[in-house]
Amino acid sequence: MIQRGRCRYCREKIPLRYPAVELLTALLFSALYIKFSLSLELLFYIIFSSILIVVSFTDLEHEVVPDPLSILGAIPGIALWGLKGDPLFSMLGACIGLSFMYILSRLASAIFKKEAFGEGDVKLAMTLGAYLGIQGLFLSLFFAVLLGAAFGLILLALRLKHFGDHIPFAPAMATGAVIALFFGQAVLNWYFGM
């Protein structure tokens, strides 16, 4: 703000995404601290949320989800659940996430006659499953589909995208994962209590 949105050295305008990423990161880390307090679990979920932020903004800007983040991101999730005494919860979530998104990707590609989900989205589902387990994974994907459809309709209405254009899905997956992480149990209790 003091530099009026310009680099101190080259005076080039700083893109809005930089302060947006910093603000989002600060808010998410604060919310994680409120949920998990100062604990080892907090550290693992900070890693998870950092992965989600990076893959979201990379997908938005470059339409790619980096493999090292989407694949290796599952390892801390499995380690977390291993420390909690239930590594099977995480490993099953990771395997089902990868398998389900792979099958869904192939089916959608066959139906629409073009790539429906990128490989990065498929691999990212493995990381979501590793951290959130099977129920959390499917809940996050449910929210991701709703958010992705709403985002796509808004882009179409604003004529920023045309029907058939690629729309990044990782940001919707990441947002769905955050919703599942913070509110998943409450949503599931509400649903199964109906």
Beta strands, then each sheet from edge to edge (+ up, - down):
end
